[in-house]
């Protein structure tokens, strides 16, 4: 009898082990991964976007389900959303429902891609989270307390005018004449003081780079030298740029002439620093970089129009590492979500 019981126990034990093994091999269905859910770029008019799984326009708001914040229901004013760009993005990224192209990567619409590249070229990123602005201007890339920032430079024509864009005031230089004064700026220091000795300078170029003066050309007396103000006959991307150190005097900074022939020959010229020129992608901005470090002092960025002409409209600045921070600078702006109204989950509303 004991042997029979032992045999029965052995059979039962074997069946239990088999059942446990079968259960361990059973595939338990897993919920769909969030990575397989649809992703849509809800494109905003400021160029950024929200990653969402769905959205709808309700009245004057766009309601959507955020894919970045765990499926929360949120909404944003419709005037902040570029619906046309969003729909184009959806069309370009919608996979083929049937056929052999299901596994292929989506093909971007060439027109949409070109439009996006053109838009980004207007405000290229030059440092992490730091973009050039859309408006026409000249800016120097500075560093204050270890952080990069863009400092606007104002174009000055001595006692004649101060402008924020790019204008041309031609003056011919006689290569055989002795060094002489060509421009005087008021004050012993510029309002802009940079803290680095090799500042990159960004100049807006292209068709929209030179704002119109709204009137006829202005002729200015420069003691016999021809001098005409014009915004259309000279393109800044066809010019050569140099940084010239000024002679600081009592309540004034003097810009002296220099040999343009020596500049073209590559000879060293005291107080003149040549600039490397690079046109950024898209052709809207030019980057100027000094070929050698700048010493402490006061400078002007000068445009050399031709072998005989310079532009008296200059951009002045100083180089002083201990100077306070400049005003009206553009600082890096890390991408952050817009302040949106967060809705409670539907389960909490019931």
Helices and strands as residue ranges (DSSP letters): H 2-24, G 34-36, E 40-43, E 49-58, E 61-66, E 73-77, G 78-80, H 83-93, H 110-122, E 125-127, E 130-131, E 138-144, E 147-153, E 155-156, E 162-163, E 168-172, E 181-186, E 193-194, E 200-204, E 218-219, E 228-230, G 236-238, E 240-245, E 247-249, E 252-256, H 260-265, E 272-279, E 285-290, E 297-304, E 309-311, E 314-319, E 330-331, E 341-342, H 346-349
